[in-house]
Amino acid sequence: MLDAANSAPVQADTLLEVNNIEVIYNHVILVLKGVSLTVPKGGIMALLGGNGAGKTTTLKAISNLLHSERGEVTKGSIKYRGDAVHNRDPADMVRKGVIQVMEGRHCFEHLTVEENLLTGAYTRKDGKARVQEDLEMVYGYFPRLKERRRSQAGYTSGGEQQMVAMGRALMSRPETILLDEPSMGLAPQLVEQIFEIVKAVNEKEGVTFLLAEQNTNVALRYAHYGYILESGRIVMDGPAKELRENPDVKEFYLGMSDEGRKSFRDVRSYRRRKRWLS
């Protein structure tokens, strides 16, 4: 349950608990240092920070995709519905209803849009009729995909490929979607459209989202709660509304201050003033 007044989780069932995890690549490169976060059922949680902050690594630690990149969780724990999952096979997370939509709009380029969507239902056992119902549901959220359903996915636009990746995730009937950089490389109008769809899927289908995003401004307008990562650590968290009004967040991530909008060059020069890094 979410309190509409402050957009913070209130008495919500906890789905995901990340507790003080450390992630190391190639046995030597420390990427995450004591990261903790909680995702309640029905929430939209934003994981924010610049490039290289550790957002994607956090999502891959949850979905258990680290091992393919010679990464591992060396400390802490990750629990989903109370069960420890950080040593599970990635397929186990899919069966639990946790689906990651990878950064970069990955799709099967040689397949049609509709064939891509149907691959998301590959593990389902509830019959073709239900799968067809969900395909129409996806087309309801992404009408552009219905228009392009016979087109080869590799010849669609970046925005359409992002829609394909999200629609394919929905076809698996997920409980939780880990959404990595959905705005990357998209025009502002498309970014708003993608986040409106995230909001609609959350409200109408009850899907929980943990999204990693560099576009702090748009993410905090749609998320209920946010975590800010810097150099592999959570440096600040709180209800999205409070983060939007926080002077440090406004200055360092939104390019705003009490004196008005700052240039990117000015914002970078003020990084030394960050209280959490002092």
Short mmCIF file of the C-alpha atoms (twelve columns), coordinates in Angstrom:
data_MODEL
# 
_entry.id   MODEL 
# 
loop_
_atom_site.group_PDB 
_atom_site.id 
_atom_site.type_symbol 
_atom_site.label_atom_id 
_atom_site.label_alt_id 
_atom_site.label_comp_id 
_atom_site.label_asym_id 
_atom_site.label_seq_id 
_atom_site.Cartn_x 
_atom_site.Cartn_y 
_atom_site.Cartn_z 
_atom_site.pdbx_PDB_model_num 
ATOM 1   C CA . MET A 1   0.000  0.000   0.000   1 
ATOM 2   C CA . LEU A 2   1.279  3.465   -0.912  1 
ATOM 3   C CA . ASP A 3   0.457  6.710   0.843   1 
ATOM 4   C CA . ALA A 4   -0.527 9.132   -1.924  1 
ATOM 5   C CA . ALA A 5   0.261  12.117  0.273   1 
ATOM 6   C CA . ASN A 6   3.993  11.510  0.442   1 
ATOM 7   C CA . SER A 7   4.519  8.632   -2.022  1 
ATOM 8   C CA . ALA A 8   6.368  6.598   0.602   1 
ATOM 9   C CA . PRO A 9   5.817  2.889   1.248   1 
ATOM 10  C CA . VAL A 10  3.388  2.431   4.127   1 
ATOM 11  C CA . GLN A 11  2.767  -0.960  5.778   1 
ATOM 12  C CA . ALA A 12  3.689  -2.639  2.518   1 
ATOM 13  C CA . ASP A 13  4.673  -6.277  2.131   1 
ATOM 14  C CA . THR A 14  8.387  -6.451  1.447   1 
ATOM 15  C CA . LEU A 15  9.281  -8.386  -1.694  1 
ATOM 16  C CA . LEU A 16  12.989 -7.719  -1.992  1 
ATOM 17  C CA . GLU A 17  15.626 -7.066  0.661   1 
ATOM 18  C CA . VAL A 18  19.205 -6.244  -0.259  1 
ATOM 19  C CA . ASN A 19  21.247 -6.188  2.936   1 
ATOM 20  C CA . ASN A 20  24.766 -4.723  3.053   1 
ATOM 21  C CA . ILE A 21  26.041 -6.455  -0.079  1 
ATOM 22  C CA . GLU A 22  29.554 -6.245  -1.473  1 
ATOM 23  C CA . VAL A 23  30.235 -7.149  -5.108  1 
ATOM 24  C CA . ILE A 24  33.648 -7.935  -6.534  1 
ATOM 25  C CA . TYR A 25  34.563 -8.551  -10.186 1 
ATOM 26  C CA . ASN A 26  37.473 -10.787 -11.210 1 
ATOM 27  C CA . HIS A 27  38.255 -11.414 -7.520  1 
ATOM 28  C CA . VAL A 28  39.880 -7.973  -7.159  1 
ATOM 29  C CA . ILE A 29  37.639 -5.104  -8.347  1 
ATOM 30  C CA . LEU A 30  35.340 -3.885  -5.586  1 
ATOM 31  C CA . VAL A 31  32.230 -2.367  -7.212  1 
ATOM 32  C CA . LEU A 32  29.528 -2.321  -4.523  1 
ATOM 33  C CA . LYS A 33  30.314 -1.513  -0.884  1 
ATOM 34  C CA . GLY A 34  27.623 -2.174  1.693   1 
ATOM 35  C CA . VAL A 35  24.561 -1.545  -0.491  1 
ATOM 36  C CA . SER A 36  21.205 -2.011  1.237   1 
ATOM 37  C CA . LEU A 37  17.719 -1.367  -0.114  1 
ATOM 38  C CA . THR A 38  14.151 -2.575  0.280   1 
ATOM 39  C CA . VAL A 39  11.488 -2.974  -2.398  1 
ATOM 40  C CA . PRO A 40  7.862  -3.241  -1.196  1 
ATOM 41  C CA . LYS A 41  5.170  -5.056  -3.133  1 
ATOM 42  C CA . GLY A 42  3.480  -2.679  -5.562  1 
ATOM 43  C CA . GLY A 43  6.204  -0.036  -5.386  1 
ATOM 44  C CA . ILE A 44  8.162  1.848   -8.012  1 
ATOM 45  C CA . MET A 45  11.642 2.233   -6.558  1 
ATOM 46  C CA . ALA A 46  14.346 4.251   -8.309  1 
ATOM 47  C CA . LEU A 47  18.053 3.482   -8.119  1 
ATOM 48  C CA . LEU A 48  19.753 6.713   -9.146  1 
ATOM 49  C CA . GLY A 49  23.282 7.859   -9.887  1 
ATOM 50  C CA . GLY A 50  25.709 8.645   -12.651 1 
ATOM 51  C CA . ASN A 51  27.429 6.293   -15.050 1 
ATOM 52  C CA . GLY A 52  29.613 3.839   -13.149 1 
ATOM 53  C CA . ALA A 53  27.873 4.385   -9.799  1 
ATOM 54  C CA . GLY A 54  26.929 0.685   -9.523  1 
ATOM 55  C CA . LYS A 55  23.268 0.708   -10.566 1 
ATOM 56  C CA . THR A 56  23.486 -2.040  -13.188 1 
ATOM 57  C CA . THR A 57  25.693 -4.166  -10.930 1 
ATOM 58  C CA . THR A 58  23.057 -3.915  -8.197  1 
ATOM 59  C CA . LEU A 59  20.331 -5.144  -10.548 1 
ATOM 60  C CA . LYS A 60  22.509 -7.990  -11.818 1 
ATOM 61  C CA . ALA A 61  23.326 -9.012  -8.253  1 
ATOM 62  C CA . ILE A 62  19.575 -9.350  -7.637  1 
ATOM 63  C CA . SER A 63  18.842 -11.230 -10.883 1 
ATOM 64  C CA . ASN A 64  21.976 -13.394 -10.455 1 
ATOM 65  C CA . LEU A 65  23.491 -12.387 -13.785 1 
ATOM 66  C CA . LEU A 66  26.815 -11.395 -12.221 1 
ATOM 67  C CA . HIS A 67  28.508 -14.753 -12.725 1 
ATOM 68  C CA . SER A 68  28.421 -14.401 -16.514 1 
ATOM 69  C CA . GLU A 69  30.646 -11.327 -16.069 1 
ATOM 70  C CA . ARG A 70  32.942 -12.878 -13.433 1 
ATOM 71  C CA . GLY A 71  31.280 -10.968 -10.633 1 
ATOM 72  C CA . GLU A 72  30.050 -12.280 -7.291  1 
ATOM 73  C CA . VAL A 73  28.348 -11.158 -4.103  1 
ATOM 74  C CA . THR A 74  31.049 -11.637 -1.473  1 
ATOM 75  C CA . LYS A 75  29.273 -10.157 1.565   1 
ATOM 76  C CA . GLY A 76  25.738 -9.468  2.692   1 
ATOM 77  C CA . SER A 77  22.513 -11.093 1.555   1 
ATOM 78  C CA . ILE A 78  19.689 -10.740 -0.962  1 
ATOM 79  C CA . LYS A 79  16.255 -12.070 -0.058  1 
ATOM 80  C CA . TYR A 80  13.103 -12.298 -2.146  1 
ATOM 81  C CA . ARG A 81  9.930  -13.000 -0.204  1 
ATOM 82  C CA . GLY A 82  12.170 -13.907 2.709   1 
ATOM 83  C CA . ASP A 83  14.186 -16.532 0.809   1 
ATOM 84  C CA . ALA A 84  17.932 -16.055 0.246   1 
ATOM 85  C CA . VAL A 85  18.431 -15.844 -3.522  1 
ATOM 86  C CA . HIS A 86  21.918 -14.459 -4.140  1 
ATOM 87  C CA . ASN A 87  23.348 -17.910 -4.915  1 
ATOM 88  C CA . ARG A 88  20.439 -19.101 -7.043  1 
ATOM 89  C CA . ASP A 89  20.466 -19.801 -10.758 1 
ATOM 90  C CA . PRO A 90  19.129 -16.866 -12.858 1 
ATOM 91  C CA . ALA A 91  16.345 -19.138 -14.110 1 
ATOM 92  C CA . ASP A 92  15.163 -19.571 -10.502 1 
ATOM 93  C CA . MET A 93  14.614 -15.816 -10.270 1 
ATOM 94  C CA . VAL A 94  12.543 -15.892 -13.447 1 
ATOM 95  C CA . ARG A 95  10.412 -18.679 -11.979 1 
ATOM 96  C CA . LYS A 96  9.970  -16.546 -8.851  1 
ATOM 97  C CA . GLY A 97  8.608  -13.767 -11.054 1 
ATOM 98  C CA . VAL A 98  11.673 -11.486 -11.129 1 
ATOM 99  C CA . ILE A 99  12.542 -10.330 -14.659 1 
ATOM 100 C CA . GLN A 100 15.377 -8.004  -15.637 1 
ATOM 101 C CA . VAL A 101 15.027 -5.739  -18.672 1 
ATOM 102 C CA . MET A 102 18.619 -5.170  -19.663 1 
ATOM 103 C CA . GLU A 103 20.203 -1.841  -20.516 1 
ATOM 104 C CA . GLY A 104 20.527 -1.320  -24.265 1 
ATOM 105 C CA . ARG A 105 17.116 -2.550  -25.475 1 
ATOM 106 C CA . HIS A 106 18.176 -6.151  -26.118 1 
ATOM 107 C CA . CYS A 107 15.914 -8.025  -28.518 1 
ATOM 108 C CA . PHE A 108 16.198 -10.834 -31.051 1 
ATOM 109 C CA . GLU A 109 16.865 -8.760  -34.148 1 
ATOM 110 C CA . HIS A 110 16.089 -11.512 -36.667 1 
ATOM 111 C CA . LEU A 111 12.653 -12.235 -35.154 1 
ATOM 112 C CA . THR A 112 9.535  -10.169 -35.679 1 
ATOM 113 C CA . VAL A 113 8.204  -7.905  -32.947 1 
ATOM 114 C CA . GLU A 114 5.454  -10.388 -32.107 1 
ATOM 115 C CA . GLU A 115 7.846  -13.339 -32.068 1 
ATOM 116 C CA . ASN A 116 10.050 -11.398 -29.637 1 
ATOM 117 C CA . LEU A 117 7.081  -10.792 -27.360 1 
ATOM 118 C CA . LEU A 118 6.072  -14.440 -27.429 1 
ATOM 119 C CA . THR A 119 9.540  -15.531 -26.297 1 
ATOM 120 C CA . GLY A 120 8.674  -13.891 -22.974 1 
ATOM 121 C CA . ALA A 121 5.928  -16.500 -22.477 1 
ATOM 122 C CA . TYR A 122 8.215  -19.454 -23.228 1 
ATOM 123 C CA . THR A 123 8.256  -20.799 -19.655 1 
ATOM 124 C CA . ARG A 124 4.526  -20.365 -19.033 1 
ATOM 125 C CA . LYS A 125 2.260  -23.390 -18.696 1 
ATOM 126 C CA . ASP A 126 -1.164 -21.746 -18.497 1 
ATOM 127 C CA . GLY A 127 -2.217 -22.330 -22.106 1 
ATOM 128 C CA . LYS A 128 -2.259 -20.505 -25.418 1 
ATOM 129 C CA . ALA A 129 -5.489 -18.659 -24.660 1 
ATOM 130 C CA . ARG A 130 -3.982 -16.902 -21.627 1 
ATOM 131 C CA . VAL A 131 -0.833 -16.099 -23.561 1 
ATOM 132 C CA . GLN A 132 -2.944 -14.558 -26.325 1 
ATOM 133 C CA . GLU A 133 -4.842 -12.500 -23.755 1 
ATOM 134 C CA . ASP A 134 -1.570 -11.165 -22.396 1 
ATOM 135 C CA . LEU A 135 -0.302 -10.417 -25.882 1 
ATOM 136 C CA . GLU A 136 -3.353 -8.220  -26.414 1 
ATOM 137 C CA . MET A 137 -2.711 -6.659  -23.001 1 
ATOM 138 C CA . VAL A 138 0.831  -5.761  -24.088 1 
ATOM 139 C CA . TYR A 139 -0.482 -4.319  -27.345 1 
ATOM 140 C CA . GLY A 140 -2.888 -2.235  -25.272 1 
ATOM 141 C CA . TYR A 141 0.060  -0.636  -23.459 1 
ATOM 142 C CA . PHE A 142 2.202  -0.444  -26.602 1 
ATOM 143 C CA . PRO A 143 -0.133 0.173   -29.576 1 
ATOM 144 C CA . ARG A 144 2.886  1.000   -31.738 1 
ATOM 145 C CA . LEU A 145 4.059  -2.598  -31.344 1 
ATOM 146 C CA . LYS A 146 0.765  -3.897  -32.682 1 
ATOM 147 C CA . GLU A 147 1.281  -1.774  -35.785 1 
ATOM 148 C CA . ARG A 148 4.809  -3.158  -36.192 1 
ATOM 149 C CA . ARG A 149 4.109  -6.726  -35.017 1 
ATOM 150 C CA . ARG A 150 5.136  -8.285  -38.361 1 
ATOM 151 C CA . SER A 151 8.278  -6.163  -38.680 1 
ATOM 152 C CA . GLN A 152 11.709 -7.590  -38.013 1 
ATOM 153 C CA . ALA A 153 12.755 -6.239  -34.596 1 
ATOM 154 C CA . GLY A 154 16.225 -5.275  -35.810 1 
ATOM 155 C CA . TYR A 155 14.675 -2.726  -38.173 1 
ATOM 156 C CA . THR A 156 12.558 -0.954  -35.564 1 
ATOM 157 C CA . SER A 157 13.518 2.289   -33.821 1 
ATOM 158 C CA . GLY A 158 15.304 2.524   -30.475 1 
ATOM 159 C CA . GLY A 159 12.071 3.499   -28.750 1 
ATOM 160 C CA . GLU A 160 10.220 0.579   -30.307 1 
ATOM 161 C CA . GLN A 161 12.961 -1.826  -29.256 1 
ATOM 162 C CA . GLN A 162 12.682 -0.554  -25.667 1 
ATOM 163 C CA . MET A 163 8.955  -1.229  -25.870 1 
ATOM 164 C CA . VAL A 164 9.650  -4.734  -27.201 1 
ATOM 165 C CA . ALA A 165 12.003 -5.449  -24.291 1 
ATOM 166 C CA . MET A 166 9.447  -4.245  -21.743 1 
ATOM 167 C CA . GLY A 167 6.561  -6.009  -23.469 1 
ATOM 168 C CA . ARG A 168 8.513  -9.276  -23.567 1 
ATOM 169 C CA . ALA A 169 9.063  -8.973  -19.807 1 
ATOM 170 C CA . LEU A 170 5.330  -8.456  -19.253 1 
ATOM 171 C CA . MET A 171 4.565  -11.590 -21.272 1 
ATOM 172 C CA . SER A 172 6.223  -13.665 -18.551 1 
ATOM 173 C CA . ARG A 173 3.613  -12.439 -16.040 1 
ATOM 174 C CA . PRO A 174 6.265  -11.007 -13.676 1 
ATOM 175 C CA . GLU A 175 5.757  -9.954  -10.100 1 
ATOM 176 C CA . THR A 176 8.815  -7.677  -10.165 1 
ATOM 177 C CA . ILE A 177 10.632 -6.023  -13.079 1 
ATOM 178 C CA . LEU A 178 14.231 -4.824  -12.765 1 
ATOM 179 C CA . LEU A 179 14.370 -2.078  -15.386 1 
ATOM 180 C CA . ASP A 180 17.847 -0.883  -16.362 1 
ATOM 181 C CA . GLU A 181 18.234 2.614   -17.876 1 
ATOM 182 C CA . PRO A 182 14.906 2.735   -19.760 1 
ATOM 183 C CA . SER A 183 15.535 6.317   -20.934 1 
ATOM 184 C CA . MET A 184 18.988 5.717   -22.427 1 
ATOM 185 C CA . GLY A 185 19.288 7.106   -25.947 1 
ATOM 186 C CA . LEU A 186 15.610 8.033   -26.244 1 
ATOM 187 C CA . ALA A 187 14.079 11.400  -27.124 1 
ATOM 188 C CA . PRO A 188 12.459 13.226  -24.159 1 
ATOM 189 C CA . GLN A 189 8.940  12.627  -25.479 1 
ATOM 190 C CA . LEU A 190 9.581  8.887   -25.705 1 
ATOM 191 C CA . VAL A 191 11.085 8.869   -22.214 1 
ATOM 192 C CA . GLU A 192 7.873  10.345  -20.809 1 
ATOM 193 C CA . GLN A 193 5.849  7.766   -22.730 1 
ATOM 194 C CA . ILE A 194 7.918  4.877   -21.363 1 
ATOM 195 C CA . PHE A 195 7.571  6.108   -17.776 1 
ATOM 196 C CA . GLU A 196 3.820  6.657   -18.200 1 
ATOM 197 C CA . ILE A 197 3.575  3.013   -19.254 1 
ATOM 198 C CA . VAL A 198 5.619  1.947   -16.216 1 
ATOM 199 C CA . LYS A 199 3.176  3.860   -14.017 1 
ATOM 200 C CA . ALA A 200 0.139  2.324   -15.751 1 
ATOM 201 C CA . VAL A 201 1.506  -1.239  -15.530 1 
ATOM 202 C CA . ASN A 202 2.301  -0.686  -11.853 1 
ATOM 203 C CA . GLU A 203 -1.182 0.613   -11.062 1 
ATOM 204 C CA . LYS A 204 -3.286 -1.669  -13.286 1 
ATOM 205 C CA . GLU A 205 -1.305 -4.932  -13.279 1 
ATOM 206 C CA . GLY A 206 0.243  -4.622  -9.812  1 
ATOM 207 C CA . VAL A 207 3.786  -5.124  -11.122 1 
ATOM 208 C CA . THR A 208 6.555  -3.937  -8.793  1 
ATOM 209 C CA . PHE A 209 9.460  -2.015  -10.346 1 
ATOM 210 C CA . LEU A 210 13.053 -1.412  -9.318  1 
ATOM 211 C CA . LEU A 211 14.484 0.832   -12.002 1 
ATOM 212 C CA . ALA A 212 18.050 2.055   -12.466 1 
ATOM 213 C CA . GLU A 213 18.142 5.450   -14.082 1 
ATOM 214 C CA . GLN A 214 20.548 8.334   -14.726 1 
ATOM 215 C CA . ASN A 215 17.699 10.713  -15.571 1 
ATOM 216 C CA . THR A 216 17.013 11.678  -11.962 1 
ATOM 217 C CA . ASN A 217 14.448 14.305  -12.863 1 
ATOM 218 C CA . VAL A 218 12.024 12.008  -14.665 1 
ATOM 219 C CA . ALA A 219 12.654 9.026   -12.373 1 
ATOM 220 C CA . LEU A 220 11.741 10.974  -9.227  1 
ATOM 221 C CA . ARG A 221 8.503  12.168  -10.826 1 
ATOM 222 C CA . TYR A 222 7.285  8.613   -11.322 1 
ATOM 223 C CA . ALA A 223 8.947  6.659   -8.510  1 
ATOM 224 C CA . HIS A 224 7.584  6.328   -4.992  1 
ATOM 225 C CA . TYR A 225 10.990 6.107   -3.341  1 
ATOM 226 C CA . GLY A 226 14.578 6.619   -4.414  1 
ATOM 227 C CA . TYR A 227 18.097 5.456   -3.564  1 
ATOM 228 C CA . ILE A 228 21.118 7.437   -4.764  1 
ATOM 229 C CA . LEU A 229 24.339 5.548   -5.499  1 
ATOM 230 C CA . GLU A 230 27.783 7.143   -5.582  1 
ATOM 231 C CA . SER A 231 30.905 5.058   -6.233  1 
ATOM 232 C CA . GLY A 232 29.205 1.828   -5.207  1 
ATOM 233 C CA . ARG A 233 27.565 3.134   -2.016  1 
ATOM 234 C CA . ILE A 234 24.051 4.283   -1.155  1 
ATOM 235 C CA . VAL A 235 24.612 7.896   -0.114  1 
ATOM 236 C CA . MET A 236 21.014 9.044   0.262   1 
ATOM 237 C CA . ASP A 237 17.513 7.620   0.142   1 
ATOM 238 C CA . GLY A 238 13.976 8.760   0.839   1 
ATOM 239 C CA . PRO A 239 10.487 9.282   -0.589  1 
ATOM 240 C CA . ALA A 240 10.715 10.622  -4.136  1 
ATOM 241 C CA . LYS A 241 8.940  13.848  -3.250  1 
ATOM 242 C CA . GLU A 242 11.443 14.584  -0.479  1 
ATOM 243 C CA . LEU A 243 14.410 13.812  -2.731  1 
ATOM 244 C CA . ARG A 244 13.053 16.147  -5.403  1 
ATOM 245 C CA . GLU A 245 13.021 18.959  -2.850  1 
ATOM 246 C CA . ASN A 246 16.360 18.098  -1.228  1 
ATOM 247 C CA . PRO A 247 18.828 20.939  -1.947  1 
ATOM 248 C CA . ASP A 248 21.763 18.568  -2.501  1 
ATOM 249 C CA . VAL A 249 19.804 16.427  -4.944  1 
ATOM 250 C CA . LYS A 250 18.535 19.532  -6.745  1 
ATOM 251 C CA . GLU A 251 22.049 20.909  -7.088  1 
ATOM 252 C CA . PHE A 252 24.066 17.790  -7.866  1 
ATOM 253 C CA . TYR A 253 21.549 15.755  -9.871  1 
ATOM 254 C CA . LEU A 254 18.928 18.160  -11.213 1 
ATOM 255 C CA . GLY A 255 21.234 21.099  -11.956 1 
ATOM 256 C CA . MET A 256 19.170 23.431  -9.757  1 
ATOM 257 C CA . SER A 257 19.920 25.514  -6.680  1 
ATOM 258 C CA . ASP A 258 18.324 28.259  -4.637  1 
ATOM 259 C CA . GLU A 259 19.839 30.692  -7.132  1 
ATOM 260 C CA . GLY A 260 18.247 28.907  -10.087 1 
ATOM 261 C CA . ARG A 261 19.458 26.505  -12.757 1 
ATOM 262 C CA . LYS A 262 23.204 25.877  -12.989 1 
ATOM 263 C CA . SER A 263 25.258 24.766  -15.956 1 
ATOM 264 C CA . PHE A 264 26.624 21.226  -15.935 1 
ATOM 265 C CA . ARG A 265 30.151 22.636  -15.604 1 
ATOM 266 C CA . ASP A 266 29.145 24.559  -12.465 1 
ATOM 267 C CA . VAL A 267 27.495 21.513  -10.933 1 
ATOM 268 C CA . ARG A 268 30.601 19.405  -11.457 1 
ATOM 269 C CA . SER A 269 32.752 22.027  -9.758  1 
ATOM 270 C CA . TYR A 270 30.560 21.827  -6.643  1 
ATOM 271 C CA . ARG A 271 30.909 18.077  -6.187  1 
ATOM 272 C CA . ARG A 272 33.592 18.613  -3.550  1 
ATOM 273 C CA . ARG A 273 30.913 20.170  -1.322  1 
ATOM 274 C CA . LYS A 274 28.820 17.009  -1.070  1 
ATOM 275 C CA . ARG A 275 28.248 16.456  2.620   1 
ATOM 276 C CA . TRP A 276 27.969 12.678  2.236   1 
ATOM 277 C CA . LEU A 277 31.434 12.403  0.685   1 
ATOM 278 C CA . SER A 278 33.200 14.626  3.198   1 
# 
